[in-house]
Amino acid sequence: MKRSIFGTLTLSCVLLIFISSGHGSGQTCKGLYSEAVILCDQGQWTDAARVAKMALKKAEPAQGSQRVHTLRSLRLLDKVQRERGNLLEARKFCTRAHTVCLALYGNAHPSSVRSLVALGDLSAREGKYSEAESYYRAAVKSGAQAGSVADLEVASALVGLAAIYRTDGKNQEARKLYEQALEAYDMSRKYRPALNEPAADILCNLGDMDKDRGNFPFAAESYRRAIEKFTMLAGSENVKTADARMRLADLYVRWGKPVRAERQYKKAVATYRNVGGNEIKSAIAMKCIGDLQSERGNWELAERYYTKSMMTLSDCSPSCDLTLATVMKALADLKMRRGDHARAIPVYGKILARLNVDSGQK
């Protein structure tokens, strides 16, 4: 079959042809925006930013209701810059998006509530918690004016406020906000299955709070419900399901249920391996299994898991050096407990050498 000429063109060439063809600015903007979204989904943030800026340039001259194209482009650029860690740039786009949103819809509208939540999330990420709280409260107030159509946006604001309250140690207030948000998500997820994800995130937070208080049965129930929701959303083979299993396993360790803990750790390891790109998390889970085996006196099995964890971490980036040193120490301690001092001492030496090199680089 003869290869299409478009197969040899770069993305930029295709876009230039599209822009310069007879398409109206609205259609051109939609095409560019769609292409930018695809690039975002693929994690190609640099190309996504470039194409989104082209879409914004085409959309900005529009007036009236057509300014919705400007709003979409600004929000996409905000997202891209956050993913790239350019928070100052993200704030510029986020603020402009909120201004356009107010001009389009006014204050009492779900989209305006969403803009306030976005500003709150950005402020929280920058560590400006008082500012973030102000934005979240403004979002809740606007949502109340908008009515039930803004319930999901208000739920996002409540989650943001709850996180700030947890940081301040106001756990009771945080719990109430989490529960209000969870109710909103549960009421709507029948029609929008994707809402299982934020609902599951809330359940994980509630589980963490109960675990910290020592309410292990309640924490376990929250984690199990979270795993169920993550599984309903994307199946059992996804990272968030595995992360929730790790939380549940850690709980079982504190609860004194090592068999249940090991089962969850093993399921998490299997998922991390199948998904790929989660070697550090997989290695941490294997180290946890090794710890459990060591406590039971199954030293050969513990050593096997520690070794697997070390081998996995050795292939990762230097950022995992401290984690690798932790696993190496666990292995050396195990050898000391077994009376194998001759094999333990060289491992301790390797740990010291690794940490000295790491501190010297800093």
Secondary structure, DSSP 4 states (H G I P E B T S, - for coil): -PPPGGGGS-HHHHHHHHHHSS--HHHHHHHHHHHHHHHHHTT-HHHHHHHHHHHHHHHTT--GGGGHHHHHHHHHHHHHHHHHT-HHHHHHHHHHHHHHHHHHH-SSSHHHHHHHHHHHHHHHHTT-HHHHHHHHHHHHHHHHHH-GGGHHHHHHHHHHHHHHHHHTT-HHHHHHHHHHHHHHHHHHTTT-GGGHHHHHHHHHHHHHHHHHHT-HHHHHHHHHHHHHHHHHHH-SSSHHHHHHHHHHHHHHHHHT-HHHHHHHHHHHHHHHHHH-S-HHHHHHHHHHHHHHHHHHT-HHHHHHHHHHHHHHHHTS-GGGHHHHHHHHHHHHHHHHHTT-HHHHHHHHHHHHHHHHHHHHH-
